[in-house]
Amino acid sequence: MHFVVHALDKPDALSRRHAVLAAHRTYLDQAPARHGVRVLLSGPLTSDDGARMIGSFFLLEAPDRKAIDAMFAADPMANADVWELRHLQAVTLRQNAMSGTDQSV
């Protein structure tokens, strides 16, 4: 199954985000596989001018929602109280042009 995670930072979280950013990236290099999750696409959400990080975005492949919840429970961003809201939603992929060719599914 595919899932989208859209997480918005707390208004006062920017310094905490920066403090754990390296640990968060290291965690994402290892933790998904341990939980049976595959990160297909991820990156920070930004202000419209791209100058400031305001959240996180993930497109994930996982057997179920529980695997993703378990993975995020130990994420340094979650433990540093960075995210105010974290929405997790299943998605059916219909088109994928990320590789430069349309890969409709």
C-alpha positions in Angstrom: 0.0 0.0 0.0 1.0 3.6 -0.5 0.7 6.4 2.0 1.3 10.1 2.1 2.5 11.8 5.3 2.1 15.5 5.5 3.5 16.9 8.8 3.4 20.6 9.7 5.8 22.0 12.2 4.8 23.8 15.4 5.3 27.6 15.0 8.2 27.6 17.5 9.9 24.5 16.1 12.5 25.7 13.7 15.4 25.7 16.1 14.4 22.1 17.3 14.1 21.0 13.7 17.6 22.2 12.9 19.0 20.6 16.1 17.8 17.1 15.1 18.0 17.4 11.3 21.1 15.3 11.0 19.8 12.6 13.4 16.5 12.6 11.5 18.3 12.0 8.1 20.4 9.2 9.6 17.3 7.7 11.1 15.6 7.7 7.7 18.6 5.9 6.2 18.1 2.9 8.5 14.7 2.8 10.2 12.2 2.4 7.3 13.6 -1.0 6.3 13.4 -2.2 9.9 9.7 -1.4 9.9 9.0 -2.8 6.4 8.5 0.7 5.0 10.0 2.0 1.8 10.5 5.8 1.4 9.6 6.6 -2.2 9.9 10.3 -1.9 10.5 12.7 0.9 11.6 16.2 1.7 10.9 19.3 3.8 7.8 21.4 3.2 8.9 25.0 2.8 7.5 28.5 2.9 6.4 29.6 -0.6 9.7 31.4 -1.2 11.6 28.2 -0.2 13.5 30.1 2.5 12.2 28.3 5.6 11.3 24.7 6.4 7.8 24.4 7.8 7.2 20.7 7.8 7.8 17.3 6.2 6.4 15.3 3.3 6.7 11.6 2.6 5.4 9.2 0.0 5.8 5.7 1.5 5.1 2.1 0.6 4.2 -0.1 3.6 2.2 -3.1 4.5 -0.1 -1.1 6.7 -0.6 2.1 8.7 0.8 0.4 11.9 4.2 0.0 10.3 4.4 3.7 9.5 3.2 4.7 12.9 5.9 2.5 14.5 8.5 4.0 12.3 7.6 7.6 13.1 7.3 6.9 16.9 11.1 6.8 17.2 11.8 9.6 14.6 14.0 12.3 16.1 11.6 15.0 14.7 8.8 13.4 16.7 10.9 13.0 19.8 12.0 16.7 19.6 8.3 17.8 19.4 8.8 19.4 16.0 5.6 18.4 14.3 2.3 20.0 15.4 0.2 17.9 12.9 1.0 14.7 11.2 -1.5 13.5 8.7 -1.2 9.9 7.4 -3.4 8.9 4.5 -3.5 5.9 2.1 -3.3 6.9 -1.5 -3.9 5.0 -4.8 -1.2 6.1 -7.3 -2.5 6.7 -10.8 0.4 8.5 -12.4 4.1 8.8 -11.8 6.2 11.1 -14.0 9.1 11.4 -11.5 11.5 9.3 -13.6 10.8 11.5 -16.7 8.4 9.0 -18.3 4.8 8.6 -17.3 4.4 5.4 -15.3 0.6 5.2 -14.8 -0.4 2.5 -12.4 
